[in-house]
Amino acid sequence: MRLFLGFNTGFMADTAAFRSIDPLLRSALARTRALLAWERYAIPAALALAPLAIYAFLGLGGAYDNWALAAPIAALTAILAAAGLAVAGLRGKPWPSLSEARARLAADNPSELRPLTALGDPPLSQDQLSLHLWAAHRAQVLAAARAVKPAKARPVLARADRFGLRYGAALAIAISFAAAALFAPQRIERLFAPDFGAFLGLDRLAIEAWATPPAFSGAPPIYLTAAATEAPILAPKGSQITIRVRGGAIAPHVRLNGQRVDAAFTLGPDRWREAKFILNDSGPQVLTLNAWGRRAAWRFAIGADAPPEISFVETPMRGEEEHLDFVYAAKDDVGVAETLLEMALVAPLPGERALPAPKRLPIASFGGGAREISGSPSLDLTTHPWAGLEVRLRAIVIDGAGQEGATEAVDFTLPERLFLQPLARAAQDVRLMILRVETPYPERPPQPKLFAADAARVSDIRDEGNDPRLSIAPKPIKRARRALFALTQAPEYYRFDRLLFMGFARAGDILDQARSLEDVGEAADLLWEVALRAEFGDVADVEAAFEQARRALQEALENGADEQEIERLSEAYQQAFRNLLDFKRAQAQPGDGQGGQGERTLSGDELEELLQALNDLSETGATQEALALLERLSELLRNLQFQQGGAGEGQGQQDEPDPSEQALRELNDILGEQRGLRDRTFDERRRDANPGQRRQQPGQRSGQQGEGQEPGADPQQNGQGEGQGQNDGEALDEAQRGLSDRLGERADRLRRGGVGAGSRDLQAAQEAMREAADALARGDLRGAQDRQDAAIDALRRGTENAARQAENNRDGPRRDPLGRALAEGGEGGGDSGDVDVPTEAERKRARDVLEELRRRAGDRRRADTERSYLERLLDRFGAGS
């Protein structure tokens, strides 16, 4: 410190004296002082730079590549050594003074006039002669001053470094730098920015990161590697970034485009720190993870989310059974979330002055990120309050971000159900009176308290037209109540169906107790059921139960209900479906029931298979496929026309199963059994690798535990799998050989039925099965498993090709479960027949995978990180435990 203060004080004093010198000599003196400083400090500076040069040479040569602490330790050592040498070299060497510069300049420019000092001399006397002499002397001094040349540098470094080592060191560093820039740029980065965080263990930071696009986009998660990529990562707007780190003594932080992100890392039970945040801005984004330096970096290109678009392909029209039919097409750059139908009245309701607010009805929901969708809904709006009125319709599309798009408005009169029975028409008229009320109930005035003495004066007889409980109701509600009172004045009129009378009476009681428009909705629903019963009889109750079960299951699937709730509602829907099918079958009109030659009947077994497929799709989380199949089943049942009797020859031919179809079903069963044998073979290999687990002895019963089996363990995991139960304990090679023989018989049956596609694959599968059986007999479990995998692949290809040809061979029109010919477009004439229903083998495989994921997620012996990943995977597919 004293050295610095002395240097600074002398420098400031010399600066003041320097300003008083004639300007002609200032430049020469300044350069001379700089030259003196160089000669004085060159050697100390070179000595101080030597440790830094050694550090740079070693770093560029790769000496710090294999140890994270090497670079920071070497950097600290070089900096401390350079500082120590610099302090030692500067000690006792102040900044050159002005007098030293004058002396050096005078020494290099000898002159009798001494111009460096004479310019500052004053005249000795002020007489005329002295002044003339002083002026002449000054002119000579100025001329001599202009001739002064700057001092010449002395080769201090050359004297100290006689062999020129400094040039060799500089050349070596330059070559190393160029080589590192071309082949190892990370060395240069490590050289100038050593990782001092390695002292805190941050160099061993484990990083997991992924970007989860919004659910509406349907895009899979994007795994982010720790290394920065040259190409930006494409992700939709609204993606959630999840970063998990483990290790290090301090928590990192995240920066987005240089700005710190407000996303703190929280420590979880698995000792991983986790942070989540949303990318809400579009355009290029640079995300960095920092902890005493940059630990990871990612470049994103976030696309802007444009509003969705929708248009009518076919404008609304009146369809079958008074449905509203139209065709629309919608698209979005990320994914369509849902479509709606908006209705607005063209004219006010009777008795109202203002138009009511438009109403929106859901059409479809999408969760798979479909960017272009189309639909042809057939909406039953006969129960809507505006049925029969002119409305202005618009189709609305909403994307996952909530942005909307709409079609052009179309004026249309909503279809209404026409009732022929007088009581049905009356119930509908009263119902519309209730539903078309827009004026709300006024607030109820406070009621005085009634005491026991007052209660005796209250009459039990009430006037239905002047009920005090209806005094606050809107006028249409009062008119509806009077109409219901009139409809219940002759109970004997309802002796043919007492339920109609009870329905009218209950609806009146509901209106009596109502205090808001929401309360009267129950009466309107009840009157609709009364109208249907009065018009159609008992079938209305069965159809209402089916529609209620269908709607409940659809809403549960769309809203992502839990697995138990979906399973319960799926069972209720299947039961309601069967009830309605049986009811329609019993109510069918007599007919001949004969089908044409070559026509194919959709049998009851196939219908049950569709119901089972619906259940499997719901359980495995395939929501969109389940919704599509649900719509297909409802459309099929809606368009059925049943006939009774006439079970003649033609009907008998229709009930006869198709041999090729039966063979295809059995091929699917064989495929499932082959997978089971493959799993048993894998279990045998695992037990052979672990001598502590021995196979169950042949004489041991399935209820006993073999040696090496833990109590409560799954018997399938201990060698008692499905294949063992089906083959009564027979050996694996015998089961494999028997399965090969069965495959050959089914393949022959297909060829006899005119289905030759896939024969080569089926033969390859049979040959692979035989080779697997031979390998099992030899004890070559590894080879057997390889051949079993080959058999599964070949069998799957052969089955798919055979099924495709069998479908093309059906040149007769398909028929529904009771003989009605189906339309060309698919079952029931709907447009939902294009649903790709997975085969039994595919659904079984999906269930097996799901159960295996659940088993592994519940295995406490597995690592916490693996179980956490499996639980997140199950939650994503809606199959969490």
Summary of the structure (lengths in Angstrom):
residues: 881
radius of gyration: 46.5
end to end distance: 71.0
largest distance: 158.7
contacts: 2576
relative contact order: 0.05
helix: 52%
strand: 14%
